[in-house]
Amino acid sequence: MSLPDADAPVETVWQGKFITAKKQGRWEYVARARGIRAAVIVAIDAAGQLILVEQYRVPLGRACLELPAGLVGDETDDEPVEIAAARELEEETGYRPGRVESLGEYFSSPGMVSESFTLVRAHDLVRTGEGGGVEGEGITVHRVKLAQVPDFVADCRARGMAIDVKLLLVLGQSLLA
């Protein structure tokens, strides 16, 4: 079976510091520049609370509720995903993990973005600070009991907040009931 456009040359239409717009045959898509990857972190503290972050996202024009996440390899080549995830979790939320476990690679919107992310689970969390990210990120940290996540997300949505698709990981059971 022949796959249309699979063998077409890849053309870079535009490249910025972090993303690249590409064209391959009839397809247009976006990729991360310079081999940068992403890590998404599932962090549940000792009290059974899921650590979430709220951050204004310019492409959406509003705040978005998300699992903590960050770039891998944007500062250091060949950075292990576990090291980047631990750094990003502490920077964004003020929690340092004792251990980070990879849960696999996933693709969030494969019809228009080639980016993948590695989902990780952070274990043995130690509170080291308030979080909030680096200057200008304006991250708000939320700690939500796992059983209350569906109601918390519904409240955020009702207030006009965007909800990151990766939250389906923790909403799945409540959506199927």
C-alpha positions in Angstrom: 0.0 0.0 0.0 1.3 3.4 -1.0 0.9 6.2 1.6 0.4 9.6 -0.1 3.0 12.2 0.8 5.1 9.7 2.9 8.1 9.9 0.5 7.7 13.6 -0.4 10.6 15.9 0.6 10.3 17.9 3.8 10.5 21.6 3.3 11.1 24.1 6.2 8.8 27.0 5.6 9.8 29.0 8.7 12.0 28.4 11.7 12.1 30.2 15.0 14.0 29.6 18.2 11.6 26.9 19.5 9.4 25.8 16.6 9.6 25.1 12.9 6.8 25.2 10.3 7.2 22.4 7.7 5.5 21.2 4.6 5.7 17.6 3.2 3.6 17.0 0.1 0.1 18.2 0.9 0.7 18.3 4.7 1.6 21.4 6.7 2.7 20.9 10.3 4.8 22.3 13.2 7.8 20.7 14.8 10.1 21.5 17.7 13.3 23.2 16.6 16.8 21.9 17.4 15.6 18.4 18.6 13.9 19.9 21.7 11.5 17.5 23.4 9.0 17.9 26.2 8.2 16.2 29.5 4.8 16.2 31.1 4.7 15.4 34.8 2.2 13.6 36.9 2.9 14.5 40.5 0.8 13.4 43.5 2.0 14.6 46.9 1.9 12.5 50.2 -1.6 13.9 51.0 -3.0 12.4 47.7 -3.2 15.8 46.0 -2.5 16.1 42.3 -0.2 19.1 41.5 -1.6 21.2 38.7 -0.5 24.5 37.2 -2.4 27.4 35.8 -0.6 29.7 33.3 -1.7 32.3 30.7 -1.1 30.9 27.2 -0.7 33.5 24.4 -1.9 31.2 21.6 -5.2 30.6 23.5 -5.6 34.1 24.8 -6.4 32.9 28.2 -5.2 30.9 31.2 -4.9 27.2 30.9 -5.0 24.4 33.5 -2.3 21.9 32.9 -0.1 19.2 34.4 3.3 20.6 35.0 5.5 20.3 32.0 8.7 21.6 30.4 11.2 21.4 27.6 13.9 18.8 27.4 17.1 19.8 25.7 16.4 23.5 25.3 19.4 24.4 27.5 21.6 21.2 27.4 22.1 18.8 24.5 21.2 15.1 25.3 19.6 16.0 28.6 17.9 13.0 30.1 14.1 13.5 30.3 14.1 12.5 34.0 16.6 15.3 34.9 14.6 17.9 32.8 11.3 16.8 34.3 12.6 17.1 37.9 14.1 20.5 37.2 10.8 21.7 35.6 8.6 20.3 38.3 10.6 22.1 41.0 10.8 25.4 39.0 7.1 25.4 38.3 5.6 24.0 41.5 8.2 24.1 44.2 8.2 20.3 44.5 11.4 18.3 44.1 10.9 14.6 43.2 13.0 11.9 44.9 12.5 9.7 41.8 11.1 10.2 38.3 9.7 7.3 36.3 9.0 7.4 32.5 5.5 6.3 31.5 6.2 6.4 27.8 6.1 8.7 24.8 2.9 10.3 23.5 1.7 12.5 20.7 -0.9 15.2 21.5 -2.1 16.3 18.1 -0.4 14.1 15.4 -2.4 15.6 12.5 -0.7 19.0 12.8 2.2 18.7 15.2 5.1 16.2 15.1 6.0 17.0 18.7 5.9 14.2 21.2 6.1 14.4 25.0 7.4 11.9 27.6 4.9 11.4 30.3 6.6 10.9 33.7 5.5 10.2 37.2 7.2 12.1 40.0 7.6 10.1 43.2 8.6 11.1 46.8 7.9 14.8 46.5 9.6 17.3 48.8 8.4 20.8 49.0 11.3 23.2 48.4 9.5 26.5 47.6 6.4 28.2 46.3 7.0 27.4 42.6 5.6 29.8 40.0 8.2 29.3 37.3 10.9 31.6 36.1 10.4 35.4 35.8 7.5 36.2 33.5 5.8 32.8 33.5 3.2 33.7 36.1 2.4 30.1 37.1 -0.2 29.5 39.8 0.2 26.1 41.5 -2.9 24.1 42.5 -3.0 21.1 44.8 -6.3 19.1 44.2 -7.4 15.8 45.9 -7.6 13.2 43.1 -11.3 12.6 43.8 -12.0 16.3 43.4 -10.2 16.8 40.1 -13.3 16.4 37.9 -15.2 19.1 39.9 -12.1 21.4 40.0 -11.7 21.1 36.2 -15.4 21.8 35.6 -15.2 24.9 37.8 -12.1 26.1 36.0 -13.8 25.5 32.6 -16.9 27.4 33.8 -14.8 30.4 34.7 -13.4 30.4 31.1 -10.1 28.7 31.7 -8.7 26.5 28.9 -8.1 22.8 29.9 -5.1 21.0 28.5 -5.9 17.8 26.8 -3.4 15.9 28.9 -5.7 16.3 31.9 -7.8 13.5 30.3 -5.3 11.2 31.9 -6.8 12.0 35.3 -10.3 12.7 34.1 -10.7 9.5 32.0 -12.7 7.5 34.5 -15.1 10.3 35.4 -15.8 11.0 31.7 -16.7 7.3 31.1 -18.9 6.8 34.1 
